[in-house]
Amino acid sequence: MRALINEAAVTEITHGEFLDLQKSQLLHDQLYHPDILALRVHERTVHYTLHYAKYAARLLEAANEDDLELGRATLIDAIIITLAFCNMLNMRFEVSRKTYPVNVDFLKSVYKFVALSGKFAKTTESIDHLENMNFRAELEAHLSSLCKIIDELCCILKVDVVRDVRTRLDQVEKKSIFYSNSIRNKP
């Protein structure tokens, strides 16, 4: 697939909107994923890293099959996990929302995502071996890099981060008996 960016980036997102998304993600996780929040930090890191591996495979499939809808759905799920990962590390999630040149393509951005997924795996596995590294700094650097790749992919796939993330969270929440308590289900 060679889906090239041929127009400006989607709508600007303010710092406040990013922070609201993170708060919304935290509340979602507290009500709908207490099993994950109950995990120790290392176990949660493994959990999130496995999600990135799954998303890397799905993004490659989307690129190979020329399936932009699968790409969008996967990217939105990756954003949600990135919000949760950033929350765990008390780190802000933000993408620059800059306009990319017309020569940036989907497959190259997917390759960057795949490579970074491997770096998350290496750092996570290094924790098990107590290798001589600053794990937190490594994870923060990987998350910062991932935010840039997410930004590229959002532009390519024309994802409206705020709207699409909230819609996806609502879809997940509707499956739960706790849905009536959803912060997005209130007037």
C-alpha positions as CSV (number, residue, x, y, z in Angstrom):
1,M,0.0,0.0,0.0
2,R,1.2,3.5,-0.8
3,A,-1.5,5.6,0.8
4,L,0.2,9.0,0.6
5,I,-0.8,12.0,2.7
6,N,-2.3,14.5,0.2
7,E,-3.8,17.1,2.5
8,A,-3.2,18.9,5.7
9,A,-3.3,17.2,9.1
10,V,-6.7,16.8,10.9
11,T,-8.0,19.3,13.4
12,E,-5.6,20.7,16.0
13,I,-6.0,19.2,19.5
14,T,-5.3,21.3,22.5
15,H,-3.2,20.3,25.5
16,G,-6.3,20.3,27.6
17,E,-8.1,17.9,25.2
18,F,-5.1,15.5,25.4
19,L,-5.3,15.7,29.2
20,D,-9.0,15.2,29.2
21,L,-8.5,12.1,27.0
22,Q,-6.0,10.7,29.6
23,K,-8.4,11.4,32.4
24,S,-11.2,9.7,30.5
25,Q,-8.9,6.7,29.8
26,L,-8.0,6.4,33.5
27,L,-11.7,6.5,34.6
28,H,-12.5,3.9,31.9
29,D,-9.7,1.7,33.1
30,Q,-10.8,2.0,36.7
31,L,-14.4,0.9,35.9
32,Y,-13.9,-1.4,33.0
33,H,-10.4,-2.9,33.4
34,P,-9.7,-3.2,37.2
35,D,-8.0,-6.5,36.4
36,I,-5.3,-4.7,34.4
37,L,-4.9,-1.8,37.0
38,A,-4.5,-4.5,39.7
39,L,-1.4,-5.8,37.9
40,R,2.1,-4.8,39.1
41,V,3.9,-2.2,37.0
42,H,6.1,-4.8,35.3
43,E,3.0,-7.0,34.5
44,R,1.2,-4.0,33.1
45,T,4.2,-3.1,31.0
46,V,4.2,-6.7,29.6
47,H,0.4,-6.4,28.9
48,Y,0.8,-3.1,27.0
49,T,3.8,-4.4,25.1
50,L,1.8,-7.4,24.0
51,H,-0.9,-5.1,22.8
52,Y,1.7,-3.2,20.6
53,A,2.9,-6.5,19.1
54,K,-0.7,-7.4,18.2
55,Y,-1.3,-3.9,16.7
56,A,2.0,-4.1,14.7
57,A,0.7,-7.3,13.1
58,R,-2.7,-5.8,12.4
59,L,-1.2,-2.7,10.9
60,L,1.0,-4.8,8.6
61,E,-2.1,-6.8,7.6
62,A,-3.9,-3.5,6.9
63,A,-1.0,-2.3,4.7
64,N,-0.8,-5.7,2.9
65,E,-4.5,-5.9,2.3
66,D,-5.0,-2.2,1.5
67,D,-7.5,-2.1,4.3
68,L,-7.6,1.5,5.6
69,E,-10.5,0.7,7.9
70,L,-8.5,-2.0,9.7
71,G,-5.7,0.4,9.9
72,R,-7.9,3.1,11.5
73,A,-9.5,0.7,14.0
74,T,-6.1,-0.6,15.0
75,L,-4.6,2.8,15.3
76,I,-7.4,3.9,17.6
77,D,-6.9,0.9,19.8
78,A,-3.1,1.7,19.9
79,I,-3.9,5.3,21.0
80,I,-6.1,3.9,23.8
81,I,-3.3,1.6,25.1
82,T,-0.8,4.5,24.7
83,L,-3.0,6.7,26.9
84,A,-3.2,3.9,29.5
85,F,0.6,3.3,29.3
86,C,1.3,7.1,29.7
87,N,-1.1,7.2,32.7
88,M,0.8,4.4,34.3
89,L,4.1,6.3,33.9
90,N,2.5,9.7,34.9
91,M,3.5,11.0,31.5
92,R,1.5,13.2,29.1
93,F,0.3,11.8,25.9
94,E,0.5,14.3,23.1
95,V,1.0,14.3,19.4
96,S,2.2,17.4,17.5
97,R,-0.6,17.5,14.9
98,K,1.8,18.9,12.4
99,T,1.4,18.5,8.7
100,Y,3.5,15.9,7.1
101,P,5.1,16.1,3.6
102,V,3.2,14.4,0.8
103,N,5.9,11.7,0.5
104,V,5.1,10.1,3.9
105,D,3.3,6.8,3.3
106,F,1.3,4.3,5.3
107,L,3.7,1.3,4.9
108,K,6.8,3.3,6.0
109,S,4.9,4.5,9.1
110,V,3.7,1.0,9.8
111,Y,7.3,-0.3,9.6
112,K,8.3,2.4,12.2
113,F,5.5,1.1,14.5
114,V,6.6,-2.5,14.0
115,A,10.3,-1.6,14.8
116,L,9.2,0.4,17.9
117,S,7.0,-2.6,19.0
118,G,10.2,-4.6,19.0
119,K,12.0,-2.0,21.1
120,F,9.2,-2.1,23.7
121,A,9.6,-5.9,23.8
122,K,13.4,-5.6,24.2
123,T,13.1,-3.2,27.1
124,T,10.3,-5.2,28.7
125,E,12.3,-8.4,28.4
126,S,15.4,-6.7,29.8
127,I,13.6,-6.0,33.0
128,D,13.3,-9.8,33.5
129,H,17.1,-10.1,33.2
130,L,17.8,-7.0,35.4
131,E,20.0,-5.6,32.6
132,N,21.9,-2.5,33.3
133,M,19.5,0.1,31.9
134,N,17.2,2.8,33.0
135,F,13.9,1.0,32.2
136,R,11.7,4.0,32.9
137,A,13.8,6.3,30.7
138,E,13.7,3.7,27.9
139,L,9.9,3.3,28.2
140,E,9.4,7.0,28.2
141,A,11.6,7.4,25.1
142,H,9.7,4.7,23.3
143,L,6.4,6.2,24.2
144,S,7.5,9.6,22.9
145,S,8.7,8.0,19.7
146,L,5.4,6.2,19.5
147,C,3.4,9.4,19.8
148,K,5.2,10.7,16.8
149,I,4.4,7.6,14.8
150,I,0.8,7.8,15.9
151,D,0.7,11.4,14.8
152,E,1.9,10.4,11.3
153,L,-0.6,7.5,11.1
154,C,-3.4,9.7,12.3
155,C,-2.7,12.1,9.4
156,I,-2.4,9.3,6.9
157,L,-5.5,7.6,8.0
158,K,-7.4,10.8,8.8
159,V,-8.2,9.8,12.4
160,D,-9.9,12.4,14.6
161,V,-8.2,11.4,17.8
162,V,-10.6,12.9,20.3
163,R,-13.8,11.8,18.6
164,D,-12.6,8.4,17.5
165,V,-11.1,7.4,20.8
166,R,-14.3,8.4,22.7
167,T,-16.4,6.5,20.2
168,R,-14.2,3.4,20.6
169,L,-14.3,3.6,24.4
170,D,-18.0,3.9,24.3
171,Q,-18.2,0.7,22.1
172,V,-16.2,-1.2,24.7
173,E,-18.2,0.1,27.6
174,K,-21.6,-0.8,26.1
175,K,-20.6,-4.4,26.5
176,S,-20.4,-4.0,30.3
177,I,-23.0,-4.1,33.1
178,F,-21.4,-0.9,34.3
179,Y,-22.2,1.1,31.2
180,S,-24.8,3.3,32.8
181,N,-22.0,4.7,34.9
182,S,-19.9,5.7,31.9
183,I,-18.6,9.2,32.0
184,R,-19.5,9.5,28.3
185,N,-23.0,8.2,28.9
186,K,-24.0,11.1,31.1
187,P,-26.0,14.1,29.8
